Each structure stands twice: as structure tokens, then as C-alpha cells.
Amino acid sequence: MITLTEFFELNREIILFVYGLVFFLLGFAIILQTRQSSRLDLARNLRWLAVFGITHGFYEWGDLFIPIQGEYLNEATMRVLYFIHKILLAVSFACLFEFGIAVLPSSKSVRGFHWQTVAIFVAWTVIVFFIFPGDPIDRDWRRMANALARYFIGFPGGMLAAYSLRIHTLQRIQPLNVPKIVQMFQIAGISLGLYAVVGGLIVPAVGFFPGNLANTDTFTELIGVPPLVFRSLVGTVIAFTLIRALEVFSLETDRRIEQLEQQQIINAEQERLARDLHDGAIQKVYTAGLLVESAARLAVPESEMDKRLKRAVVALSDSILDLRRNLSELHSHTQVIQPPLPELLQNIAENPNYNTMVHISIKNNLPVEKAISGMRSNHVVSIINEAMANTVRHAQARNVTIETKDLGESLQIQIRDDGLGLSAEAKNGYGLRNMRDRARLLNGNVEFENNKGLVVTLTVPWKE
């Protein structure tokens, strides 16, 4: 009957293969699960844990396959393989260390490694290859390089990764109200801490402290199970919990889709309300205003009835302004990024509904660095379109000039035509009132002047 220690020793190759496979699958699963479009900081930093898993998996497989190649390869090739093998171990631990730094909420984002990771890797390189150089084929030198990699990089890297993942989970993941995923991240953090102990402090037997006391041989004699088995179990827990925890990216995507669907429903309802407001309430208030205005004309000037009717007209005008403001707010979610104002004016000049009736000139004197928001430019363009429509319909003009000026704090646009000008009856028409309403929404004003035709001057502040 063989002992437990003998059993594990006989199956060492299988355990090595499984151990390497666990970490390789961990890295591969992280690569597949990570969402590039995720807004979570964790998504950008998990690449370091993925590289750690893959490189560490290859390192463990090297312990299995490199000795087999010794029967077929020459000494120089074996020396290169063992050299790469030790570098691979240090690189894998460096990626684990980098993950710990990058995941810290207070850590600054950098493109490559943080300087702390580079410093600790360079320190290991100097000690192993310059202070205590040796032949990679020499087993004692390989054990020394292995132990120093675990002491200098593996142990602090594992502990830092465990601490950082816990802090990140509490500050960034827990507020998402996903208790099961938080639990998986917490277990993964604890497992990384255990791995830092069994993978970073239990080293091959070496001739210096503490490796001469706490090493794989003394651990196996004390426990009866080699540390490789514990590392495999801890690695399995890390892989399982992290793969389960990475469901947070799917959850994040589902929530974003749900938010988009809810926003679409809200937008559709706002569109319906806007249509009802425009086609119903505003038109009815306009009609009421016209009726009150017509009644005011019949009243005796300066009589009590005349005064009350005029106050009613003012109240109705204010109501129309409020309704238009509400209508603008309902439409604000549908605003798209507008081209610059000079381009919008050029589009008006090229509109066949206008340029087939009159000749349109554009004089743009606006600085390139100044611009107005998309929603405000919509109102400006609507005012200009109203002025152009009136010119084409009623002015009998041949030429129209649209000139823009920068007045410092304000933008001024003049639409000048050589037509008949503005009649007294037209001054209170619907189109002009609409232009005044839009100008007030912009906290500006619009003026109409007969000067060898009609000059419409719109002045609005640059800022909201």
C-alpha cells in the first residue's frame, strides 16, 4: 500500500499538467469574457491577470516538458529553454503584481507597466543574472532563481492583487447591487491571498533563509501533500470564481440595453406629447389669442374692457412662450450633432425652395473658435427659414443677403432683402410672432426694419 506522498509523487506529471491547464484556462477565459466596451475600470486591467494565467500555465508545463526534451536536444538548446523558463516565471508574477497595482482605485492609468512593477522585475533580474550568475542547466541555480522570483515578485504580487481586488470590489462592484458577483470577487481575492502564500513562500529547497526551512520538501513532509496540489486547488478556485464573477460584464450589458429600451419608450412618449402639444394646445391657445385680439379691436380704446383684453393677450402670449419652451424640452432628447452655423447658412442658401426665387449671398464674419449648441442652432435656423419664407412669398425681392457678426458676447445675424418691406398688417402675423418667440427662447431678440427692403436682425448671446 503506497502512502499519500508516494501517490502524488507517482502522479506528479499529471498534477503539473492539470496545474498548468488551470491557469492557462483562467487567462483564456478572462480574454473571452472581458468586454472592451465596458465602462468598468476592471475590464481594462483584467488583461494583466489574463497574461499572468497564460504565462504561468506555460511555465508549469515547462517543468513537465523541458526535462523530456533533454533526451533529444543538445546542451546549448537546453540552456536556452531553461533560461526562457525562468524568465517566464518572473514575467508571470510581474503581470500579477501589475494587476494588483492597476486595480487599486487610487492608481493612475498607464499604457504599459507601472514603474513599481518594472523596478521589482529589474531587481530580480540584476540579482539572478548579475549578482549570482549561474548556468541555467545547473539545478541549484534554477532553484535559486525560482525562489527569488517567488519571494521578490510572486508573494508581494499575490498579496497586492488580493488586497486590490477586495478594495475594488467594495468600492466599484458592490454599488452595482449584485451580491452574488460581489461574493465571487471576494472569494477570488481570498484565493489570490492563499496563492501568494503557497505559491510565493513555499519555494524549492535552497541554501538560504527562509527557503532552507520552509520549502516544498519540508511542506510535503509536514502535510503529506506536495504544495503543487494546494496550488492547483487554489488556482481552480481562482479560475472558477473569477469566471463566475466576470458575469458582471454581461449584467452591465443587459442593464445598458434595458436602459436604452426604457429611454426609447420615454422618447416615444415624449414625441407623442410633443405632437399633442404642438397640434393641440398651442394651436388652441393661438386661436384663443386671435379671438381675444379681434375682440380687443372692437372694444372702446382705453376702456376697462380694452385693458382687460390686452392683459389677456399678454397672458396668452406668455402661455404660448411657456408651451414652446416645454415643446423644446420635449424635443431636446432627439437633438443630433449639428454642423457649424456657417455650414447651416450655406445649406439655406443652396435650398432650391429659396435660390430659385431669389439670389442669396452669405457674408460670414464669425470666428472659428465660437459656436452655439445644436438645440440653439436649430432655433436660429428656424428663424432664418421663417424670414426666407416670408421674403419668397410676400416681398417680391430679387436679392437676399445673410450676414453674420460677432458682437463679443452676442451673435448677430441680419437677413436683408431688396423687396417691398414689411407692411403694417404683417407686423403682428403668426410668422413674425413665431420668430419673436424663438428669439426669446434663446434669451435674445429679433427686430424688423424697413430700409430699402426688409432687414431682419437677430441677436442672441453665445452662451446658454
Stockholm file with secondary structure:
# STOCKHOLM 1.0

chainA/1-464         MITLTEFFELNREIILFVYGLVFFLLGFAIILQTRQSSRLDLARNLRWLAVFGITHGFYEWGDLFIPIQGEYLNEATMRVLYFIHKILLAVSFACLFEFGIAVLPSSKSVRGFHWQTVAIFVAWTVIVFFIFPGDPIDRDWRRMANALARYFIGFPGGMLAAYSLRIHTLQRIQPLNVPKIVQMFQIAGISLGLYAVVGGLIVPAVGFFPGNLANTDTFTELIGVPPLVFRSLVGTVIAFTLIRALEVFSLETDRRIEQLEQQQIINAEQERLARDLHDGAIQKVYTAGLLVESAARLAVPESEMDKRLKRAVVALSDSILDLRRNLSELHSHTQVIQPPLPELLQNIAENPNYNTMVHISIKNNLPVEKAISGMRSNHVVSIINEAMANTVRHAQARNVTIETKDLGESLQIQIRDDGLGLSAEAKNGYGLRNMRDRARLLNGNVEFENNKGLVVTLTVPWKE
#=GR chainA/1-464 SS CCCHHHHHHHTHHHHHHHHHHHHHHHHHHHHHHCCTTCCSHHHHHHHHHHHHHHHHHHHHHHHHHHHHHTTTSCHHHHHHHHHHHHHHHHHHHHHHHHHHHHHSTTCCCCSSCCHHHHHHHHHHHHIIIIISCCCTTCHHHHHHHHHHHIIIIIHHHHHHHHHHHHHHIIIIIGGGCCHHHHHHHHHHHHHHHHHHHHHHTSBCCCSSTTTTTSBHHHHHHHHSSCHHHHHHHHHHHHHHHHHHHTHHHHHHHHHHHHHHHHHHHHHHHHHHHHHHIIIIIIHHHHHHHHHHHHHHHHSCTTSHHHHHHHHHHHHHHHHHHHHHHHHHHHHGGGCCCCCCHHHHHHHHHTCHHHHTTSEEEEEECCCTTCCCCHHHHHHHHHHHHHHHHHIIIIICCSEEEEEEEECSSEEEEEEEECSSCCCTGGGGSHHHHHHHHHHHHTTCEEEEEESSSEEEEEEEESCC
#=GC SS_cons         CCCHHHHHHHTHHHHHHHHHHHHHHHHHHHHHHCCTTCCSHHHHHHHHHHHHHHHHHHHHHHHHHHHHHTTTSCHHHHHHHHHHHHHHHHHHHHHHHHHHHHHSTTCCCCSSCCHHHHHHHHHHHHIIIIISCCCTTCHHHHHHHHHHHIIIIIHHHHHHHHHHHHHHIIIIIGGGCCHHHHHHHHHHHHHHHHHHHHHHTSBCCCSSTTTTTSBHHHHHHHHSSCHHHHHHHHHHHHHHHHHHHTHHHHHHHHHHHHHHHHHHHHHHHHHHHHHHIIIIIIHHHHHHHHHHHHHHHHSCTTSHHHHHHHHHHHHHHHHHHHHHHHHHHHHGGGCCCCCCHHHHHHHHHTCHHHHTTSEEEEEECCCTTCCCCHHHHHHHHHHHHHHHHHIIIIICCSEEEEEEEECSSEEEEEEEECSSCCCTGGGGSHHHHHHHHHHHHTTCEEEEEESSSEEEEEEEESCC
//
